[in-house]
């Protein structure tokens, strides 16, 4: 069987990262243990909790800007995106699916 050589061009940024990884793994014995104790689902759920707590506490603050929606039904309560917990949950669910 004939041995062939394949040349792969590696970008400098990636090459530097691979060299650093090689150094830490072989010289410093710092191999990352997988799987990580904290998985992505836990991180996403923690983010939603953090977001909800911040939104709840900021709801007690006096609003700096009054949001007026033209032609909006007056019975609908407008919640800005940065304080909308349901929107945050929907975004996290979308990340969880992909």
N, C-alpha and C positions, 0 to 999 in steps of 0.2 A: 504494500500500500504506500502510495506516494504522499509525503507530507507537504501541505501547501501553507503558505503564509498569507494571511489576510491583513491588510492595513486598514485600521479604523482611525478616522480623525476625531479626536476628542477636543471639544472646546476648552480653552484655558481655564475658565471658571470651574467646569466639571473636573478637569485634571487636578486643579488645586484641592478641590473637595476630596477627591479620591486619594490624593497623597496624604492629606490630613487624616482621613479615616484609616489609611494603612499605618501611619505613625501611631495613632492612638490605640489601634487594635494590637499591633505587633510589639511596640516598644513600651507602651504604658499599660497594657492589658486592660483596656477599657472597652470591651465589647458590650454593646447594648443588648440587654436581655429582652427577648420578644416572647410572647406578646406583652405589650405594655400593660401594667396593672389597670390604668385608666383607659377604657376604650372610647371610641368616638361617640357612641350613644350616651355614655355618662357625661362626656364633655358637653354635648348638645343639650342634654336635660339640665345640666348645671347652668348653662347659659340662659335657658328659658327662666329658671328660678331666679337668677340674678337680675334678669331684665324685669321680671314681674315685681320683684321687691323694690327695685329702683323706680319703676313706674308708680307703684303704690305710694312710696314716700314722696315722690315729686308731685303727686296729685294733691297733696296737702299744701304745697306751696302756692302762693298767689300767682296766677298766670301773668306773664310779661306781655303777651300778645293776645288779643282777642281774635280768634279765628272766625271769620264770617264766610259762609259758603253762599254764593249767589244762587237764587232759585232753589234753595234747599228746603226740604220739609222741616218745619220748626220743631217737630217732635223727635227728629233724629239728632242724637247727641254726637257731635263731631269729636273724634279722638285723633290727635296728631300721630303720624306714623311712628315717631320716636317714643311714644308712650302706649302704643297699641299692642297689648299682650297677645291678642288673637292673631294679629298679623305676624308677630314674632314666632308664635307656635306654627303657623302655616309655613313660614320660611324654613324653620328647622325641620318640619316634616318633609319639605321638598328636598332638603339636603340629605335627609336620612334615606330617601328613596333612591337618589342618584349615586 
